[in-house]
Amino acid sequence: TGVELWRTYFDNGNVSGNWIAATNLNILPDGNIIHGWGDNVALVQGGTGLIMKTNKLPSGARRRTALTSNMSRSRPMARSS
């Protein structure tokens, strides 16, 4: 019907300074909602909008290891003529 049942604020970019470029919302078979934004995820009770659990997701950034450290210092190969 388009009637608002509840409203839950997950992050306020004006307050936190976070820039939220993308969000993802999934409705589970039990009616609860998984909502992901930035590197955050929340489990929300579908009937009330109550945030039941939150967690941070890994950034996916590569950790600096001996291998990547050596790769960053490598020099380009000389061209053969």
N, C-alpha and C positions, 0 to 999 in steps of 0.2 A: 504493500500500500504506500510505501515511501515515507511512512511515519518513523521519526527517529525514536528508537527504543532506549538507547543509552549513548553516551559519548565518553570516550577514554582518550586522554592525551598521553602519547608515548614519549614525545620529545618536543620541546618548544625551541626551535632554532633561534628565535629572538633572544632567548635567555641563555641557552647552552653554547651558542655560537657554532653548533654543528650544522653543516650543510647537508641536507638529506636529499640526495639525487634520485634514489630509487627505493621503493618499498615493495613488499610482497605479502599477500594475505591469502591464507589457505583455511578453508572451513573443513574441520575434521568430521568423520561420521557421527561422533557423539555430540556435535553441535558446538564444540569449543573451537577456538580460532588460534592459529599460529600466525603471528605477524612479525615480519622481519624488516628492518630498516638499517641502513649503514652496516655496522658490524654488530648489531643487536638483534635479539630474537625474544619474543614474549609469547607465553601461553595465556590466552584470555578466555574467561568463562563466557560462552556465547549468549547466555540469557541475561547477564547482568553487566558485562563489560569489565568485570573485576580481573585485574592482572594477577594470575596465580603464580607464574614463574617468569623470571627473566634471566638472560645469559648473554655474554659477549661471545661473538664468533671470532675465530682466528682470522687475522688480516690477510693471510696468503702471501705475505711478504717473504722473500727468500732470506734465510739466515745466512750470515757470512760464515763460511767454513773454510778450511784450508784449501779445498778445491776451488771454490769461487774466488778466494783471495789470490791464488796463483793465476787464475784465469784473467783477473783484472790487471795483473802486471805483465801479462804476455804481450809480446810485440808482434805486429803483423809480419807475415812471411815475406821475404824478398821475392820480387817477381823475376822469373827467368826469361831471358830474351831468346 
